[in-house]
C-alpha cells in the first residue's frame, strides 16, 4: 500500500491486491482529509473479472463527520456498484457520563431495509457497558422486521 504525504491536509492511499483465478489484481484508491473542520473520506475499488460474461464492479464509499458544541455528526454512503447502496447518518454526544447516540441507515437493495439504532455506553476505566436498541424495518412487509435490545459489557486488561 502506498500512502502519499499530506497535501493541504489530505492523504491519498493506493493498494493493489493479489490476482486470482477469477479476477485481475484489485486496485483500491482512497483519500482522507478535512475542510473547515469537516472530516472527509472517499474511496473506490476496481474489481475486474477475467470472465467476459461477468461484469466488472467498482464499489465506492464517501464519509463526512463534524463535531460542534459537543455533538458529533456523521454521514456515510456505500455503493456496491450493482446490488445495493447503503446510506447512514448518526448523532452522538456525552450526557451524564454516558456516550449516547442514534443512527439511521437505509439499505437500497432487492428488498429495501431501514434501520434505527439507539445506544448508551458507560466507560468505567477497564470496563464499559452498553444498552442498545435496534429496529429493523423491511420495506413492504412485516417479515424480517425486528426490535432488538442488547446489553453488553467489555472488560479490558
Secondary structure, 3 states (H helix, E strand, C coil): CEECCCECCEEEEEEECCCCCCECCCEEEEEEEEECCEEEEEEEEEECECCCCCCCECCEEEEEEEEECCEEEEEEEEECCCCCEEEEEEEEEEECCEEEEEEEEEEECCCCEEEEEEEEEEECCCEEEEEEEEEEEECCCCCCCEEEEEEEEEECC
